[in-house]
Amino acid sequence: MPKVKALEEYDAEQHGEWFTYVAKVPIDIGNARAFNVGDAVPVHHVSNGIVQREDVMHVDETEAQQVATVVRPEPPRGTLDQPPVQDAPKVGDK
C-alpha cells in the first residue's frame, strides 16, 4: 500500500519543486511556450534536462515570494486571456 503523505509534507515538497527556479528567458518545450520570463520552473524540469540550466535562475525563499507576487502587464486584447474588442454577432443576428 502506498504511503499517504500529510498535507504539510505534500505542501513542503510542492513549495520546493516550484519555488527554486524562475525562467530568465521565454522557454518553449516542443512547439509550445511553457514558461515566460519570471515564471516558476519546476525543479524536475531542470534536473531532468527538459529545461536548460542556463535558461533559469536559482532563487531563494524571499526572491521566490517576490516573483510570485509580481503583477504581470495586461495582455493585448483578443488573446485567450481577454475577450476581443468587438464581440462576434450571435447566431440569427443580421
URQUI-V637722 format. One record per residue. RES is the residue in one small letter. PSI is psi in degrees with one decimal (NA if undefined). Layout:
BEGIN
res->RES psi->PSI
res->RES psi->PSI
END
This chain:
BEGIN
res->m psi->132.5
res->p psi->151.4
res->k psi->132.9
res->v psi->126.1
res->k psi->145.7
res->a psi->151.7
res->l psi->-40.0
res->e psi->-39.9
res->e psi->-43.6
res->y psi->-46.6
res->d psi->-41.8
res->a psi->-41.9
res->e psi->-43.7
res->q psi->-39.5
res->h psi->-46.0
res->g psi->-35.3
res->e psi->-40.9
res->w psi->-15.0
res->f psi->40.7
res->t psi->-40.1
res->y psi->146.3
res->v psi->152.6
res->a psi->131.8
res->k psi->-24.9
res->v psi->162.3
res->p psi->134.8
res->i psi->124.0
res->d psi->142.8
res->i psi->119.0
res->g psi->-129.0
res->n psi->17.3
res->a psi->143.3
res->r psi->124.1
res->a psi->-41.1
res->f psi->134.8
res->n psi->167.0
res->v psi->129.9
res->g psi->-10.7
res->d psi->145.6
res->a psi->137.7
res->v psi->127.2
res->p psi->143.8
res->v psi->-41.5
res->h psi->-24.7
res->h psi->-36.4
res->v psi->-48.2
res->s psi->-26.4
res->n psi->3.1
res->g psi->10.5
res->i psi->-37.4
res->v psi->135.2
res->q psi->138.3
res->r psi->-35.6
res->e psi->-9.9
res->d psi->-4.2
res->v psi->162.0
res->m psi->131.1
res->h psi->131.7
res->v psi->151.0
res->d psi->179.6
res->e psi->-46.5
res->t psi->-46.6
res->e psi->-40.8
res->a psi->-42.0
res->q psi->-37.9
res->q psi->-43.0
res->v psi->-39.3
res->a psi->-21.9
res->t psi->6.1
res->v psi->133.7
res->v psi->126.0
res->r psi->149.8
res->p psi->158.2
res->e psi->133.8
res->p psi->156.7
res->p psi->147.5
res->r psi->145.4
res->g psi->1.0
res->t psi->177.5
res->l psi->-23.8
res->d psi->-21.4
res->q psi->149.2
res->p psi->157.0
res->p psi->158.9
res->v psi->-44.0
res->q psi->122.1
res->d psi->143.1
res->a psi->148.1
res->p psi->148.7
res->k psi->155.6
res->v psi->131.3
res->g psi->-16.3
res->d psi->145.5
res->k psi->NA
END
